[in-house]
Amino acid sequence: MDTYKLGEMEEKFAELIWQHAPVASGELVRLCQEAFSWKRTTMYTMLKRLCERGIFANEGGTVVARMSREEFQGARGVQFIN
């Protein structure tokens, strides 16, 4: 799996998190419902994918960024070059 390659919706979801991080997971469910018309389960599935890649973490119900947007873009560039 390309750790730093995101699909279109993953990219939009990541942007939403970066805009609001740290954010309570319940609030993130609400934001995703408004922005993407997602159900709670869809949000958690997408969040799990991005957490497994080390970009975000769900720490006790609060979603935090493990990488800033700039760090992510830099890592994506390095991965592309390699």
C-alpha positions in Angstrom: 0.0 0.0 0.0 1.2 3.5 -0.8 1.2 5.0 2.7 0.9 8.6 1.5 -1.3 8.1 -1.6 -4.9 9.0 -0.8 -8.0 8.6 -2.9 -10.2 11.7 -3.6 -12.5 11.2 -0.5 -9.6 10.3 1.8 -7.9 13.5 0.7 -11.1 15.6 1.4 -11.5 13.8 4.8 -7.9 14.4 5.8 -8.3 18.1 4.9 -11.4 18.3 7.1 -9.6 16.7 10.0 -6.6 19.0 9.6 -8.9 22.0 9.6 -10.5 21.0 12.9 -7.8 18.9 14.7 -7.8 18.1 17.5 -11.5 17.2 17.2 -13.8 15.0 19.2 -14.9 12.0 17.2 -18.6 12.8 17.8 -18.0 16.3 16.3 -16.1 14.7 13.4 -19.2 12.5 12.7 -21.3 15.6 12.6 -18.9 17.4 10.3 -18.7 14.5 7.9 -22.5 14.2 7.8 -22.7 17.9 6.8 -19.8 17.9 4.4 -20.1 14.4 2.7 -23.5 13.0 3.9 -21.6 10.2 5.5 -23.0 7.9 8.2 -21.1 7.3 11.4 -19.8 4.0 10.3 -18.4 5.4 7.0 -16.5 8.1 9.0 -15.0 5.5 11.3 -14.0 3.3 8.4 -12.2 6.1 6.7 -10.6 7.3 9.9 -9.3 3.8 10.6 -7.6 3.7 7.2 -5.8 7.0 7.8 -4.9 6.0 11.4 -3.4 2.8 10.1 -1.2 4.9 7.8 0.0 6.9 10.7 -1.4 10.2 9.5 -4.0 10.6 12.3 -4.8 8.9 15.7 -8.0 8.5 17.7 -6.8 9.1 21.3 -9.6 8.5 23.8 -12.3 9.8 21.4 -10.3 12.7 20.2 -8.9 12.7 16.7 -5.4 14.2 16.5 -3.0 14.7 13.6 0.2 12.7 13.9 1.5 14.5 10.8 0.8 18.1 9.8 -0.5 18.8 6.3 3.0 20.0 5.3 4.7 16.9 6.7 2.3 14.7 4.8 2.9 16.5 1.6 6.6 16.2 2.0 6.5 12.5 2.8 4.2 12.0 -0.2 6.8 13.7 -2.5 9.6 11.6 -1.1 7.5 8.4 -1.6 6.7 9.5 -5.2 10.4 10.1 -6.0 11.5 6.8 -4.5 
